[in-house]
Structure formats: structure tokens, C-alpha cells
Amino acid sequence: MSSLQGTACFEAINGPAPGKFLKTEHGNTHYLLEGPESSKLLVILQHGLGSHMGIFDQTAKDLVAKGLRVLRFDFYDRGYSETDPERYPVSGATHALDFTLEVYVQQVRDVVTALGLEKQDCIFCGHSTGGVACIGYAAKYPEHLKGLILASAVCLPASKPLAARIADLPYIGNMIVSLFGGNAMIKFATASCKNPSGFPEVQDFLDKLARNVQENKRYFASIRSTNGYCKGFVGSAEEEFRTVCRHKVPLHMIWGEADESVPYSQSLELQRIAKDEEGLEDVTAVSYEGIPHNTMFVDAKQAEFSESVCIFVSRFQ
């Protein structure tokens, strides 16, 4: 285990931070704000559970090339963002902060407000855990939201594997997680990719993720806390999703049909809820046969993913 933790450990593994930092409610948030200030539309791109904002490099580049302003940031204790270590110590794999959906939504709000963008018309695109953060934010702050893109989004109740249920137990869970949890996380991340061995940049991402799991205890503890407290992992964010639909926020969904983390059937169910039960007419979707969870990776459908985002966003420019 490295003596470095949090941002310092991530930087030692991944290199220097490319963005800037903001003080937010629970610590420091690393962000990138790109594109012309004159743009009338802001696009927020939000990464998933164990990744960081770098997964959207190509999509951000393509959006900026189309004259759009793009905001990305790292979730707490992922990427270069960090919770305050004095207020939120980590013991083993246990984090002092409960990573509820409200914590994720508040981090979004803190960043947007600190940058003076809370009244900017925007489109929110979230992948996996970033998707449920999108949903939670849109349900609470729909006023300037022009559209929502859900990419393999956590939302509906998930059936946890036995290992994850055992890991949630208060005493034996800590022991199990310390012995096996890291390897399970690495296996999960690898299964979320299509062909990592054939793409050096994807394998490099996984190698660095594995080092963070093994060396950066704040990183792994934040993932475990999310798994134990955030809607979509425990319970459901369906009511928040229905609220978004009632606000008539246009929806676009992007999914891999071979996704084992958030099955494609959940995309179909979200579409059914939006259209049939809540009467939302503006719902579009694309899916990719044979593609797993990380649809935007270069070994999957990176170009197609970016194009799908750009086409949806262009409707509101």
C-alpha cells in the first residue's frame, strides 16, 4: 500500500492533473471547462463509478470542435478530486463519508455554481454512476436542463452478486473486502471493456485502475461506499427518473447490448417508463450489439458514441 493517498496517489500513478481545482462541500474537485464562453449551451460529461473524466476526452474534443462549451469533473476520490481527509478518514475499505446520491448531486451543483454556470442552458451526459447523478440532478434542478443523455446509466434496482452482498455486512464484510474486493473490482473493470489486450490505451487505463485499487485506499473506499449507499446500487432511482420525465426533459439513451454491469434490458425498461407510463414523447435511443459497459472506449464504439452525443446536442444549439 502506497504512503500516498487520494489526489497525490492518483497523480503518482496517472501523471499531473490536466485541469483546475475548486473547493466544494466535501473536499476538492478537479475539473476541466473547455470551449468558447460565447456558446449558449453547456454540455456536462460525467464519468462512472471507478473511472475519471478522461474517458470523455474524444467526446469533449468533438463537442468543442462544434463550438460547444464542455464541463467535466472527477467524482470525489476518483481521478484527481478528493474528499477532505481530516473530516472523512478511511479505515481499511471503509469511508467516513456515505456516498449517497445526494452527495453526487451536491458535487455537481457545487461545481456548476462555483463556476457561475447554474443559469446556463445545459445538456447532461452521464455514464453508469454518472448517469444516476444526471438523473438526480435533473430531478432537483430541471430549470435550465435542455436534455439528458443516459449512457449505460445506473438507475433501476440492481441485483448484487453474492460477493457484493457479503461485502456490505458490517464486520465480515470488511475482512472479505480487504482480502478479495480489489481483485473483484479489477475483474469487473476488465469485463466492462470489449478488447483491452488489443488496444494499448485501454490496457493502460486498466493497469492504472488496478494500481489505484491496490495502492489508493481512498479510491477503493469511495467505490465501496457508493455501492453501499447510492440509489441504483441500493434501492432505485426510479422515482427521480419519473420526476425527470414529468418535467418533459428530452432523453437520449446509449447502451451496449452486451452490458453485464447495467444490462441492456434496463435501457428498454427506462424507455418504457418514460414513454408509456409518463407520456414523454421525446425519447431516443441507440444500442450496440456485442458491446459491454464502456461504450465510449476506443476498443468499443468511441466514434459512434461521440457522434450520437453530438447529434443529440446539435438539436438544442
C-alpha positions as CSV (number, residue, x, y, z in Angstrom):
1,M,0.0,0.0,0.0
2,S,1.4,3.4,-1.0
3,S,2.1,6.0,1.7
4,L,0.5,8.5,-0.8
5,Q,-3.3,8.6,-0.8
6,G,-6.1,10.4,-2.7
7,T,-5.0,13.0,-5.3
8,A,-1.3,12.6,-4.6
9,C,-1.5,8.8,-5.2
10,F,-3.6,9.2,-8.3
11,E,-1.1,11.8,-9.6
12,A,1.8,9.5,-8.9
13,I,0.1,6.7,-10.9
14,N,-1.6,8.7,-13.7
15,G,0.6,11.8,-14.1
16,P,-0.1,15.5,-13.4
17,A,-3.7,16.8,-13.3
18,P,-4.7,18.4,-16.6
19,G,-7.4,20.7,-15.1
20,K,-8.0,23.1,-12.2
21,F,-9.4,22.7,-8.7
22,L,-12.4,24.0,-6.8
23,K,-13.2,23.9,-3.1
24,T,-16.5,22.0,-2.8
25,E,-18.6,20.9,0.1
26,H,-16.8,17.7,0.9
27,G,-13.3,18.5,-0.4
28,N,-11.6,19.5,-3.6
29,T,-12.9,18.9,-7.1
30,H,-10.8,18.6,-10.2
31,Y,-12.5,19.9,-13.4
32,L,-12.0,21.0,-17.0
33,L,-14.1,23.7,-18.6
34,E,-13.4,23.9,-22.4
35,G,-14.8,25.6,-25.4
36,P,-16.0,29.1,-26.2
37,E,-17.6,31.2,-23.4
38,S,-19.9,32.6,-26.2
39,S,-21.6,29.2,-26.5
40,K,-25.3,29.4,-25.5
41,L,-25.2,25.7,-24.5
42,L,-23.1,23.9,-21.9
43,V,-22.6,20.1,-22.1
44,I,-21.7,18.3,-18.8
45,L,-20.0,15.0,-19.2
46,Q,-19.9,12.7,-16.1
47,H,-17.9,9.5,-15.7
48,G,-18.8,6.3,-14.0
49,L,-18.0,4.5,-10.7
50,G,-14.3,3.6,-11.0
51,S,-13.2,5.8,-13.9
52,H,-12.4,9.5,-14.3
53,M,-13.2,12.4,-16.6
54,G,-10.5,11.3,-19.1
55,I,-12.8,8.7,-20.5
56,F,-14.6,11.5,-22.3
57,D,-11.6,13.1,-24.0
58,Q,-12.7,12.3,-27.5
59,T,-16.3,13.3,-27.0
60,A,-15.3,16.5,-25.4
61,K,-12.9,17.3,-28.2
62,D,-15.7,16.6,-30.8
63,L,-18.2,18.8,-28.9
64,V,-15.7,21.7,-28.6
65,A,-14.9,21.4,-32.3
66,K,-18.6,22.1,-32.9
67,G,-18.5,25.3,-30.9
68,L,-19.9,24.0,-27.6
69,R,-18.7,24.6,-24.0
70,V,-17.9,21.4,-22.2
71,L,-17.6,20.8,-18.4
72,R,-16.1,17.7,-16.9
73,F,-15.0,16.9,-13.4
74,D,-13.9,13.9,-11.3
75,F,-16.1,12.5,-8.6
76,Y,-14.7,12.6,-5.0
77,D,-11.8,10.2,-4.5
78,R,-11.8,9.3,-8.2
79,G,-9.4,10.9,-10.6
80,Y,-7.8,13.9,-9.0
81,S,-10.7,15.0,-6.8
82,E,-10.5,14.3,-3.1
83,T,-12.7,14.4,0.0
84,D,-11.2,16.2,3.0
85,P,-9.1,13.5,4.6
86,E,-9.4,15.1,8.1
87,R,-13.2,15.2,8.0
88,Y,-13.5,11.9,6.1
89,P,-10.8,9.4,7.2
90,V,-10.6,6.0,5.6
91,S,-10.1,2.8,7.6
92,G,-9.3,-0.2,5.5
93,A,-12.0,-0.2,2.8
94,T,-14.5,1.8,4.9
95,H,-15.0,5.5,4.1
96,A,-16.3,8.0,6.7
97,L,-18.5,9.7,4.0
98,D,-21.6,7.9,2.9
99,F,-21.6,8.3,-0.9
100,T,-25.3,8.7,-1.3
101,L,-27.0,10.0,-4.5
102,E,-27.4,13.3,-2.7
103,V,-23.6,13.6,-2.3
104,Y,-23.1,13.1,-6.0
105,V,-25.8,15.6,-6.9
106,Q,-24.4,18.2,-4.5
107,Q,-21.0,17.9,-6.0
108,V,-22.4,18.7,-9.4
109,R,-24.3,21.7,-8.0
110,D,-21.2,22.9,-6.2
111,V,-19.1,22.8,-9.3
112,V,-21.7,24.5,-11.6
113,T,-22.5,27.2,-9.0
114,A,-18.8,27.9,-8.2
115,L,-18.2,28.4,-12.0
116,G,-21.2,30.7,-12.3
117,L,-22.9,28.3,-14.7
118,E,-26.1,27.4,-12.8
119,K,-28.2,29.6,-15.1
120,Q,-26.6,28.3,-18.3
121,D,-28.8,26.1,-20.5
122,C,-27.2,22.7,-20.5
123,I,-27.3,19.1,-21.5
124,F,-26.1,16.5,-19.0
125,C,-24.5,13.3,-20.3
126,G,-23.7,10.6,-17.7
127,H,-22.2,7.2,-17.9
128,S,-23.0,4.5,-15.4
129,T,-22.9,6.1,-11.9
130,G,-22.6,9.4,-13.7
131,G,-26.0,8.5,-15.2
132,V,-27.7,8.3,-11.9
133,A,-26.0,11.5,-10.9
134,C,-27.5,13.1,-14.0
135,I,-31.0,11.8,-13.1
136,G,-30.7,13.0,-9.5
137,Y,-29.5,16.4,-10.6
138,A,-32.2,16.8,-13.4
139,A,-34.9,15.8,-10.9
140,K,-33.8,18.5,-8.4
141,Y,-32.6,21.3,-10.9
142,P,-34.6,20.9,-14.1
143,E,-34.9,24.7,-14.9
144,H,-32.1,25.1,-17.4
145,L,-31.8,21.5,-18.5
146,K,-32.4,21.0,-22.2
147,G,-31.7,17.3,-22.4
148,L,-30.4,14.3,-20.7
149,I,-28.1,11.6,-22.2
150,L,-28.0,8.3,-20.2
151,A,-25.2,6.0,-21.2
152,S,-25.4,2.6,-19.5
153,A,-26.9,4.5,-16.6
154,V,-27.3,3.1,-13.1
155,C,-30.9,3.8,-12.1
156,L,-33.2,0.8,-11.7
157,P,-32.7,-1.8,-8.9
158,A,-29.6,-3.9,-9.5
159,S,-29.2,-7.5,-8.4
160,K,-26.0,-7.5,-6.5
161,P,-23.8,-10.7,-6.8
162,L,-23.4,-12.7,-3.6
163,A,-19.8,-11.3,-3.1
164,A,-21.1,-7.8,-3.1
165,R,-23.9,-8.6,-0.6
166,I,-21.4,-10.2,1.8
167,A,-19.1,-7.2,1.4
168,D,-21.9,-5.0,2.7
169,L,-22.1,-6.8,6.0
170,P,-20.6,-4.6,8.8
171,Y,-18.0,-6.9,10.3
172,I,-17.2,-9.9,8.0
173,G,-17.6,-7.5,5.0
174,N,-14.5,-5.5,5.9
175,M,-12.4,-8.7,6.1
176,I,-13.8,-10.1,2.8
177,V,-13.3,-6.8,1.0
178,S,-9.7,-6.4,2.3
179,L,-8.9,-9.9,1.0
180,F,-10.8,-10.1,-2.2
181,G,-12.5,-6.8,-3.0
182,G,-9.7,-5.3,-5.0
183,N,-9.4,-8.3,-7.4
184,A,-13.2,-8.3,-7.9
185,M,-13.1,-4.6,-8.8
186,I,-10.3,-5.2,-11.3
187,K,-12.2,-8.1,-12.8
188,F,-15.4,-6.0,-13.1
189,A,-13.5,-3.2,-14.8
190,T,-11.9,-5.6,-17.3
191,A,-15.2,-7.2,-18.2
192,S,-16.6,-3.7,-18.9
193,C,-14.2,-3.4,-21.8
194,K,-14.5,-5.0,-25.2
195,N,-10.9,-5.9,-26.2
196,P,-8.4,-4.3,-23.8
197,S,-5.5,-6.5,-24.9
198,G,-5.9,-5.3,-28.5
199,F,-5.7,-1.6,-27.5
200,P,-2.7,-0.3,-25.5
201,E,-4.6,2.8,-24.3
202,V,-7.4,0.6,-22.8
203,Q,-4.9,-1.8,-21.2
204,D,-3.1,1.2,-19.8
205,F,-6.3,2.5,-18.3
206,L,-6.9,-0.9,-16.6
207,D,-3.4,-1.2,-15.4
208,K,-3.6,2.2,-13.7
209,L,-7.0,1.4,-12.3
210,A,-5.6,-1.8,-10.8
211,R,-2.8,0.2,-9.2
212,N,-5.3,2.7,-7.7
213,V,-7.3,-0.2,-6.3
214,Q,-4.2,-1.7,-4.7
215,E,-2.4,1.4,-3.6
216,N,-5.0,4.2,-3.1
217,K,-7.3,3.3,-0.2
218,R,-9.4,6.4,-0.6
219,Y,-10.3,5.4,-4.2
220,F,-11.4,1.9,-3.3
221,A,-13.3,3.0,-0.2
222,S,-15.3,5.6,-2.2
223,I,-16.3,2.9,-4.6
224,R,-17.4,0.6,-1.8
225,S,-19.3,3.4,-0.1
226,T,-21.1,4.2,-3.3
227,N,-22.0,0.5,-3.7
228,G,-23.5,0.5,-0.2
229,Y,-25.3,3.9,-0.1
230,C,-26.1,5.3,-3.6
231,K,-29.5,4.8,-5.2
232,G,-29.3,2.4,-8.2
233,F,-26.8,0.3,-6.2
234,V,-29.1,0.1,-3.2
235,G,-32.7,0.6,-3.9
236,S,-33.7,2.5,-7.0
237,A,-33.6,6.0,-8.6
238,E,-36.8,5.2,-10.5
239,E,-38.8,8.0,-8.7
240,E,-36.2,10.5,-9.6
241,F,-36.2,9.3,-13.2
242,R,-40.0,9.6,-13.3
243,T,-39.7,13.2,-12.0
244,V,-37.4,14.0,-14.9
245,C,-39.9,12.5,-17.3
246,R,-42.7,14.6,-15.8
247,H,-40.5,17.7,-16.4
248,K,-40.6,16.7,-20.1
249,V,-36.8,16.7,-20.3
250,P,-35.8,15.1,-23.7
251,L,-33.9,11.9,-23.2
252,H,-31.3,10.0,-25.3
253,M,-30.0,6.6,-24.3
254,I,-26.8,4.9,-25.4
255,W,-26.2,1.3,-24.3
256,G,-24.1,-1.7,-25.1
257,E,-26.3,-4.8,-25.7
258,A,-23.7,-7.0,-24.1
259,D,-23.5,-4.9,-20.9
260,E,-23.3,-7.1,-17.9
261,S,-23.0,-4.3,-15.4
262,V,-26.1,-2.4,-16.3
263,P,-28.0,-4.8,-18.6
264,Y,-29.5,-3.5,-21.9
265,S,-32.9,-4.6,-20.6
266,Q,-32.7,-1.6,-18.2
267,S,-32.5,0.7,-21.2
268,L,-35.6,-0.8,-22.6
269,E,-37.4,-0.6,-19.3
270,L,-36.4,3.1,-18.8
271,Q,-37.7,3.8,-22.3
272,R,-41.0,2.1,-21.5
273,I,-41.4,4.0,-18.2
274,A,-40.7,7.3,-20.0
275,K,-43.0,6.8,-23.0
276,D,-45.8,4.5,-21.8
277,E,-46.2,5.5,-18.1
278,E,-45.0,9.1,-18.0
279,G,-46.1,10.2,-21.5
280,L,-42.7,11.6,-22.5
281,E,-42.6,11.7,-26.3
282,D,-39.0,12.9,-26.9
283,V,-37.1,9.7,-26.1
284,T,-34.4,8.4,-28.5
285,A,-32.0,5.5,-28.1
286,V,-29.1,3.7,-29.8
287,S,-27.6,0.4,-28.8
288,Y,-24.5,-1.5,-30.0
289,E,-24.6,-5.3,-30.5
290,G,-21.8,-7.1,-28.7
291,I,-20.6,-4.1,-26.8
292,P,-20.2,-4.2,-23.0
293,H,-20.4,-1.4,-20.4
294,N,-17.8,1.1,-21.6
295,T,-19.3,2.1,-24.9
296,M,-17.2,5.2,-25.3
297,F,-13.8,3.4,-25.1
298,V,-11.6,3.1,-28.2
299,D,-12.0,-0.7,-28.1
300,A,-15.8,-0.4,-28.3
301,K,-17.7,2.3,-30.1
302,Q,-15.8,5.5,-29.3
303,A,-16.5,7.3,-32.6
304,E,-20.1,6.2,-32.8
305,F,-20.7,7.2,-29.1
306,S,-19.3,10.6,-29.7
307,E,-21.3,11.1,-32.9
308,S,-24.5,10.0,-31.1
309,V,-23.9,12.6,-28.3
310,C,-23.1,15.3,-30.9
311,I,-26.2,14.7,-32.9
312,F,-28.5,14.8,-29.9
313,V,-26.8,18.0,-28.6
314,S,-27.0,19.7,-32.0
315,R,-30.8,19.7,-31.7
316,F,-30.5,22.3,-29.0
317,Q,-27.8,24.6,-30.3
